[in-house]
């Protein structure tokens, strides 16, 4: 076992647990067919997602007050729809497209890996998503989390320290952060978690598609480095 004292395992969700890109490409194409909307859905999704990190960084820096992921993606949608001939979308259609995020599927290894880990550990999300979105995504995917924690609890986004410290505190682990582990496919996320005393588990994901090069290898000596969530479970004795 790579980290025998761990009691609580936190999980990044988008990219680590759920395959948001493949899911949304399929869901957007299906929605377009139903609604008779012909669009460059892969291009739209890439442009839509590209606003995610800059918007979160603006909150972290204090440039903007906290606003949740639902609001963030709606704002970004309105910024990019004109580029893709989608400026005729009704408000109802915008909400339909926004809420496709609630139907994204887990990676094929996710449910088995989490189920095995849940036999020995308390499993908790630690995501930049909203509470409502993470609750819906977990229910849709049959993900066996014991608790849902998100950026909304801390009113700031990862990698701001408060995002991690709030999660540790809410799980009653403030005195023993070393008994917490973060599992993520993003090295920056793990580096931030480690700086607050948490253990770390890394797994590579092609969340941005087959040509992704970033985060395909561990960039530090994380306690666990695995191929997927089943591999994390194996490393943790689950």
Residue frames relative to the residue before (quaternion, step in Angstrom):
aa qw qx qy qz dx dy dz
X 1.0000 0.0000 0.0000 0.0000 0.00 0.00 0.00
X 0.4338 -0.7502 0.4452 0.2253 3.57 -0.76 1.07
X 0.8006 0.0820 -0.0174 0.5934 3.61 1.09 -0.61
X 0.1350 -0.8794 0.4500 0.0771 3.60 0.47 1.21
X 0.6850 0.4976 -0.2991 0.4400 3.62 1.15 -0.44
X 0.4610 0.7050 -0.4404 0.3107 3.60 1.23 -0.04
X 0.1443 -0.7886 0.5939 0.0673 3.56 -1.05 0.87
X 0.7811 0.2129 -0.0894 0.5801 3.56 1.06 -0.83
X 0.1016 -0.7792 0.6161 0.0548 3.58 -0.85 0.96
X 0.1997 -0.7653 0.6067 0.0806 3.53 -0.75 1.16
X 0.1659 -0.7965 0.5771 0.0701 3.56 -1.14 0.65
X 0.3674 -0.6028 0.6606 0.2555 3.46 -1.14 0.81
X 0.3052 -0.7974 0.4978 0.1526 3.60 -0.97 0.73
X 0.7345 0.3979 -0.2492 0.4899 3.61 0.64 -1.06
X 0.7835 0.2171 -0.2014 0.5463 3.54 -0.46 1.23
X 0.7300 0.4124 -0.2375 0.4905 3.58 0.86 -0.93
X 0.8023 0.2399 -0.0987 0.5377 3.57 0.81 -1.03
X 0.7973 0.2132 -0.1102 0.5538 3.59 0.97 -0.79
X 0.3845 -0.7043 0.5617 0.2016 3.52 -1.16 0.82
X 0.1385 -0.8582 0.4897 0.0674 3.54 0.44 1.26
X 0.6745 0.5289 -0.3211 0.4027 3.61 0.86 -0.90
X 0.6880 0.4641 -0.2956 0.4731 3.60 0.73 -1.00
X 0.6363 0.5371 -0.3256 0.4479 3.56 1.00 -0.85
X 0.7208 0.4554 -0.2638 0.4510 3.57 0.78 -1.01
X 0.5915 0.5512 -0.3778 0.4512 3.59 1.05 -0.61
X 0.6695 0.4841 -0.2885 0.4839 3.57 0.98 -0.84
X 0.6909 0.4945 -0.2807 0.4464 3.57 0.85 -1.00
X 0.6523 0.5069 -0.3163 0.4664 3.59 0.99 -0.79
X 0.6456 0.5135 -0.3206 0.4655 3.59 0.96 -0.84
X 0.6571 0.5035 -0.3068 0.4696 3.58 0.96 -0.86
X 0.6521 0.5121 -0.3168 0.4606 3.57 0.97 -0.86
X 0.6369 0.5384 -0.3221 0.4480 3.56 0.98 -0.86
X 0.6499 0.5093 -0.3146 0.4682 3.58 0.98 -0.83
X 0.6649 0.5104 -0.3087 0.4496 3.59 0.90 -0.90
X 0.7621 0.3834 -0.1877 0.4868 3.55 0.97 -0.92
X 0.4498 -0.6989 0.4489 0.3280 3.58 1.25 -0.10
X 0.4606 0.6643 -0.4487 0.3811 3.57 1.11 0.73
X 0.1478 -0.7849 0.5991 0.0561 3.56 -0.63 1.15
X 0.1974 0.7900 -0.5496 0.1871 3.60 -0.48 1.17
X 0.5127 -0.5815 0.5246 0.3519 3.52 -1.34 0.27
X 0.1560 -0.8472 0.5018 0.0788 3.56 0.28 1.26
X 0.6328 0.5057 -0.3642 0.4595 3.67 0.91 -0.64
X 0.6591 0.4973 -0.3096 0.4716 3.59 0.98 -0.80
X 0.6326 0.5300 -0.3229 0.4633 3.55 1.01 -0.85
X 0.6706 0.5021 -0.3106 0.4491 3.58 0.84 -0.95
X 0.6468 0.5200 -0.3257 0.4529 3.59 0.93 -0.85
X 0.6809 0.4761 -0.2883 0.4761 3.59 0.92 -0.88
X 0.6241 0.5437 -0.3245 0.4578 3.56 1.04 -0.83
X 0.7102 0.4575 -0.2600 0.4678 3.57 0.82 -0.99
X 0.5898 0.6172 -0.3658 0.3705 3.60 1.10 -0.64
X 0.6517 0.5251 -0.3238 0.4414 3.59 1.17 -0.38
X 0.4645 0.7330 -0.4039 0.2895 3.55 1.33 -0.32
X 0.7456 0.4174 -0.2450 0.4580 3.60 0.59 -1.12
X 0.6553 0.5012 -0.3460 0.4468 3.65 0.83 -0.78
X 0.6507 0.5120 -0.3253 0.4568 3.60 0.98 -0.77
X 0.6584 0.4909 -0.3124 0.4774 3.59 0.96 -0.80
X 0.6444 0.5239 -0.3264 0.4514 3.58 0.98 -0.81
X 0.6150 0.5431 -0.3462 0.4550 3.59 1.10 -0.63
X 0.6340 0.4991 -0.3212 0.4957 3.59 1.12 -0.64
X 0.6536 0.5258 -0.3131 0.4453 3.58 0.90 -0.93
X 0.7083 0.4656 -0.2607 0.4621 3.59 0.96 -0.86
X 0.5050 -0.6497 0.4231 0.3792 3.57 1.23 -0.35
X 0.4196 0.7152 -0.4582 0.3201 3.57 1.29 0.06
X 0.7803 0.1207 -0.0604 0.6106 3.56 1.15 -0.71
X 0.4963 -0.6110 0.5026 0.3575 3.59 -1.13 0.50
X 0.6589 -0.5064 0.3660 0.4188 3.57 -1.23 0.37
X 0.1043 0.7302 -0.6741 0.0386 3.54 -1.13 0.78
X 0.4887 -0.7299 0.3983 0.2643 3.54 -0.88 0.93
X 0.7395 -0.4551 0.2835 0.4071 3.51 -1.35 0.26
X 0.5856 0.5733 -0.3688 0.4385 3.59 1.06 -0.69
X 0.6954 0.4692 -0.2593 0.4786 3.55 0.86 -1.06
X 0.6335 0.5582 -0.3182 0.4312 3.55 1.03 -0.87
X 0.7207 0.4394 -0.2596 0.4691 3.57 0.82 -0.97
X 0.6092 0.5215 -0.3655 0.4725 3.61 1.10 -0.52
X 0.6335 0.5261 -0.3239 0.4658 3.57 0.97 -0.83
X 0.6831 0.4812 -0.2839 0.4703 3.57 0.89 -0.97
X 0.5979 0.5593 -0.3652 0.4431 3.60 1.01 -0.74
X 0.6796 0.4949 -0.2908 0.4568 3.56 0.88 -0.94
X 0.6345 0.5386 -0.3263 0.4481 3.58 1.16 -0.53
X 0.8026 0.3477 -0.1499 0.4610 3.59 0.99 -0.80
X 0.5030 0.6901 -0.4380 0.2810 3.63 1.10 -0.39
X 0.6153 0.5750 -0.3537 0.4071 3.59 1.04 -0.67
X 0.6192 0.5635 -0.3364 0.4312 3.57 1.12 -0.67
X 0.7703 0.3506 -0.1593 0.5082 3.57 1.16 -0.59
X 0.5671 -0.6368 0.3695 0.3693 3.56 1.22 0.46
X 0.5301 0.6484 -0.3883 0.3844 3.55 1.19 0.51
X 0.3846 0.7551 -0.4683 0.2502 3.59 1.22 0.26
X 0.6033 0.5538 -0.3604 0.4466 3.58 1.28 -0.03
X 0.3890 0.7286 -0.4810 0.2939 3.58 1.25 0.08
X 0.4004 -0.6812 0.5538 0.2627 3.56 -1.02 0.78
X 0.6521 -0.4978 0.3780 0.4291 3.57 -1.25 0.26
X 0.6268 0.5316 -0.3381 0.4585 3.58 1.06 -0.71
X 0.6568 0.5013 -0.3120 0.4690 3.59 0.98 -0.79
X 0.6102 0.5378 -0.3495 0.4650 3.58 1.04 -0.70
X 0.6615 0.4912 -0.3060 0.4770 3.57 0.98 -0.83
X 0.6023 0.5505 -0.3530 0.4579 3.58 1.05 -0.73
X 0.6889 0.4751 -0.2774 0.4719 3.57 0.86 -0.99
X 0.6232 0.5433 -0.3375 0.4501 3.58 0.96 -0.83
X 0.7497 0.4288 -0.2242 0.4514 3.55 0.86 -0.98
X 0.4057 0.6667 -0.5008 0.3745 3.58 1.23 0.27
X 0.5456 0.6183 -0.3926 0.4074 3.59 1.19 -0.49
X 0.6419 0.5427 -0.3280 0.4310 3.59 1.10 -0.57
X 0.7088 0.4440 -0.2423 0.4917 3.58 1.28 -0.27
X 0.3912 0.7223 -0.4931 0.2867 3.59 1.18 0.33
X 0.4142 -0.7541 0.4765 0.1809 3.54 -1.04 0.90
X 0.5433 -0.5947 0.4755 0.3537 3.57 -1.22 0.47
X 0.5751 -0.5061 0.4939 0.4112 3.53 -1.32 0.23
X 0.6530 -0.5628 0.3295 0.3850 3.64 -1.06 0.62
X 0.7095 0.4555 -0.2606 0.4703 3.61 1.09 -0.61
X 0.5063 0.7286 -0.3922 0.2428 3.58 1.23 -0.44
X 0.7017 0.4696 -0.3017 0.4428 3.59 0.69 -1.01
X 0.6635 0.4905 -0.3190 0.4664 3.60 0.88 -0.84
X 0.6663 0.5100 -0.3135 0.4445 3.58 0.86 -0.89
X 0.6819 0.4768 -0.2857 0.4755 3.57 0.90 -0.92
X 0.6336 0.5381 -0.3346 0.4439 3.59 0.96 -0.82
X 0.6563 0.4966 -0.3089 0.4767 3.58 0.97 -0.79
X 0.6698 0.4924 -0.2990 0.4685 3.58 0.95 -0.83
X 0.6316 0.5736 -0.3288 0.4050 3.59 1.05 -0.78
X 0.5713 0.5965 -0.3833 0.4134 3.60 1.20 -0.34
X 0.7924 0.2988 -0.1379 0.5136 3.59 1.14 -0.58
X 0.7967 0.2723 -0.1019 0.5298 3.58 1.13 -0.62
X 0.4571 -0.6114 0.5575 0.3263 3.52 -1.33 0.33
X 0.1762 -0.8131 0.5524 0.0524 3.57 -0.68 1.14
X 0.0053 0.8151 -0.5716 0.0946 3.55 -0.72 1.16
X 0.4024 -0.6825 0.5412 0.2818 3.59 -0.98 0.73
X 0.0083 -0.7390 0.6722 0.0433 3.54 -1.26 0.51
X 0.1843 0.8289 -0.4742 0.2324 3.49 0.40 1.36
X 0.4938 -0.6292 0.5083 0.3193 3.53 -1.26 0.42
X 0.4902 0.6623 -0.4266 0.3729 3.58 1.27 -0.03
X 0.5728 -0.5733 0.4480 0.3774 3.56 -1.28 0.18
X 0.6556 -0.5133 0.3784 0.4044 3.56 -1.26 0.41
X 0.6677 0.5031 -0.3077 0.4543 3.59 0.88 -0.92
X 0.6692 0.5004 -0.3077 0.4550 3.58 0.90 -0.88
X 0.6853 0.4845 -0.3037 0.4511 3.59 0.83 -0.92
X 0.6150 0.5377 -0.3452 0.4620 3.58 1.05 -0.72
X 0.6841 0.4824 -0.2821 0.4687 3.58 0.91 -0.91
X 0.6533 0.5134 -0.3150 0.4588 3.59 0.97 -0.85
X 0.6458 0.5120 -0.3199 0.4674 3.59 0.98 -0.83
X 0.6646 0.4940 -0.3076 0.4686 3.58 0.94 -0.85
X 0.6490 0.5296 -0.3155 0.4458 3.58 0.91 -0.89
X 0.7722 0.3852 -0.1863 0.4697 3.56 0.91 -0.94
X 0.4141 -0.7135 0.4687 0.3159 3.59 1.25 -0.12
X 0.3054 0.7779 -0.4890 0.2501 3.56 1.08 0.79
X 0.3238 -0.8151 0.4536 0.1579 3.60 -0.50 1.17
X 0.1372 0.7929 -0.5762 0.1428 3.58 0.60 1.12
X 0.4238 -0.6948 0.5237 0.2519 3.55 -1.14 0.70
X 0.7963 0.0214 0.0102 0.6044 3.57 1.15 -0.57
X 0.2843 -0.7290 0.6000 0.1667 3.53 -1.26 0.59
X 0.0682 0.7526 -0.6515 0.0663 3.55 -0.72 1.14
X 0.0269 -0.8052 0.5918 -0.0249 3.55 -1.01 0.84
X 0.7376 -0.3834 0.3141 0.4586 3.52 -1.35 -0.08
X 0.5704 0.6080 -0.3881 0.3930 3.59 1.10 -0.54
X 0.5991 0.5692 -0.3699 0.4245 3.60 1.05 -0.62
X 0.7571 0.3525 -0.1801 0.5197 3.57 1.01 -0.85
X 0.3145 -0.7693 0.4882 0.2663 3.59 1.28 -0.33
X 0.6970 0.3243 -0.2847 0.5726 3.54 1.07 0.84
X 0.4599 -0.7134 0.4698 0.2424 3.57 -1.18 0.54
X 0.5581 -0.5387 0.5041 0.3797 3.52 -1.29 0.42
X 0.6154 -0.1436 -0.7689 -0.0972 1.59 -2.11 1.37
X 0.2118 0.7681 -0.5754 0.1848 3.64 0.96 0.67
X 0.5803 -0.6210 0.3883 0.3560 3.63 -0.88 0.85
X 0.6420 0.5606 -0.3453 0.3930 3.60 0.93 -0.82
X 0.5759 0.5932 -0.3847 0.4104 3.60 1.11 -0.55
X 0.7124 0.4309 -0.2451 0.4968 3.58 0.96 -0.88
X 0.6807 0.5055 -0.3006 0.4368 3.58 0.86 -0.96
X 0.6228 0.5281 -0.3437 0.4639 3.59 1.04 -0.69
X 0.6571 0.5094 -0.3131 0.4590 3.59 0.92 -0.86
X 0.6413 0.5192 -0.3179 0.4671 3.57 0.94 -0.89
X 0.6762 0.5003 -0.2852 0.4594 3.57 0.91 -0.97
X 0.6761 0.5073 -0.3041 0.4393 3.61 0.86 -0.91
X 0.6954 0.4329 -0.2705 0.5058 3.58 1.16 -0.53
X 0.5404 -0.6710 0.3778 0.3390 3.58 1.26 0.31
X 0.5543 0.6365 -0.3620 0.3957 3.56 1.23 0.46
X 0.2607 0.8115 -0.4954 0.1677 3.59 1.22 0.35
X 0.7064 0.4513 -0.2626 0.4779 3.59 1.01 -0.79
X 0.7936 0.2293 -0.1067 0.5534 3.59 1.19 -0.46
X 0.0025 0.8413 -0.5405 0.0066 3.62 0.61 1.03
X 0.5834 0.5944 -0.3708 0.4109 3.58 1.19 -0.46
X 0.6274 0.5065 -0.3424 0.4822 3.58 1.27 -0.13
X 0.6003 0.4962 -0.3559 0.5165 3.54 1.35 0.29
X 0.0970 -0.7750 0.6217 0.0592 3.56 -1.14 0.66
X 0.2075 -0.7384 0.6224 0.1561 3.55 -1.13 0.70
X 0.1643 -0.7540 0.6305 0.0836 3.54 -0.98 0.94
X 0.1805 0.7945 -0.5525 0.1757 3.57 -0.69 1.09
X 0.3887 -0.6993 0.5472 0.2460 3.54 -1.29 0.40
X 0.6349 0.4917 -0.3231 0.5007 3.58 1.31 0.24
X 0.4299 -0.7317 0.4696 0.2434 3.58 -0.60 1.13
X 0.6263 0.5489 -0.3573 0.4229 3.62 0.97 -0.75
X 0.6291 0.5485 -0.3200 0.4484 3.56 1.06 -0.82
X 0.6761 0.4869 -0.2830 0.4751 3.57 0.95 -0.91
X 0.6251 0.5350 -0.3444 0.4521 3.59 1.00 -0.75
X 0.6558 0.4977 -0.3086 0.4764 3.57 0.98 -0.82
X 0.6460 0.5191 -0.3214 0.4582 3.59 0.93 -0.87
X 0.6562 0.5120 -0.3150 0.4562 3.59 0.90 -0.88
X 0.6381 0.5447 -0.3375 0.4268 3.60 0.98 -0.75
X 0.7092 0.3932 -0.2495 0.5293 3.59 1.27 -0.30
X 0.6918 -0.5376 0.2556 0.4088 3.56 1.19 0.55
X 0.5325 0.6506 -0.4050 0.3594 3.58 1.23 -0.06
X 0.4669 -0.6034 0.5592 0.3244 3.52 -1.31 0.44
X 0.2654 -0.7941 0.5371 0.1020 3.57 -1.22 0.41
X 0.0498 -0.7645 0.6418 0.0331 3.55 -1.21 0.66
X 0.1357 -0.8101 0.5697 0.0285 3.56 -0.77 1.10
X 0.0648 0.7528 -0.6550 0.0097 3.53 -1.18 0.68
X 0.4068 -0.7179 0.5021 0.2589 3.61 -0.93 0.81
X 0.0306 -0.7749 0.6311 0.0197 3.55 -1.12 0.71
X 0.3435 -0.6954 0.5900 0.2243 3.54 -1.17 0.64
X 0.0480 0.8601 -0.5073 0.0261 3.57 0.79 0.98
X 0.7231 0.4011 -0.2474 0.5050 3.61 1.13 -0.53
X 0.7173 -0.4294 0.2447 0.4912 3.57 1.23 0.29
X 0.7379 -0.4815 0.2649 0.3918 3.56 -1.28 0.32
X 0.6849 0.4884 -0.2935 0.4542 3.60 1.16 -0.45
X 0.4029 0.7315 -0.4737 0.2796 3.60 1.23 0.02
X 0.1676 -0.7910 0.5837 0.0745 3.56 -0.96 0.94
X 0.6187 0.5630 -0.3487 0.4227 3.59 1.07 -0.67
X 0.8612 0.1404 -0.1121 0.4754 3.55 -1.20 0.69
X 0.4201 0.6962 -0.4823 0.3259 3.57 0.99 0.78
X 0.7531 0.2063 -0.1652 0.6024 3.57 1.32 0.08
X 0.5737 -0.5757 0.4543 0.3648 3.54 -1.22 0.54
X 0.2331 -0.7924 0.5524 0.1121 3.56 -0.91 0.93
X 0.7502 0.1899 -0.1776 0.6080 3.56 1.29 0.32
X 0.6143 -0.5570 0.4087 0.3814 3.56 -1.30 0.05
X 0.0454 -0.8215 0.5681 -0.0168 3.56 0.57 1.17
X 0.6070 -0.5965 0.3790 0.3635 3.57 -1.06 0.74
X 0.7778 0.1177 -0.0652 0.6139 3.57 1.08 -0.74
X 0.0066 0.7383 -0.6745 -0.0044 3.55 -1.05 0.85
X 0.0532 0.8281 -0.5466 0.1126 3.58 -0.47 1.22
X 0.6005 -0.5799 0.4186 0.3575 3.55 -1.29 0.34
X 0.7805 -0.0858 0.1059 0.6102 3.59 1.12 -0.72
X 0.7335 -0.4247 0.2775 0.4524 3.60 -1.23 -0.14
X 0.5714 0.5397 -0.3949 0.4757 3.59 1.14 -0.39
X 0.6387 0.5240 -0.3143 0.4676 3.56 1.05 -0.75
X 0.6119 0.5235 -0.3477 0.4802 3.59 1.07 -0.68
X 0.6450 0.5186 -0.3174 0.4629 3.58 0.95 -0.88
X 0.6479 0.5120 -0.3206 0.4640 3.59 0.93 -0.84
X 0.6711 0.5047 -0.2985 0.4537 3.58 0.94 -0.88
X 0.7327 0.4102 -0.2165 0.4979 3.56 1.12 -0.71
X 0.5740 -0.6357 0.3664 0.3634 3.58 1.21 0.31
X 0.4957 0.6701 -0.4201 0.3588 3.57 1.19 0.44
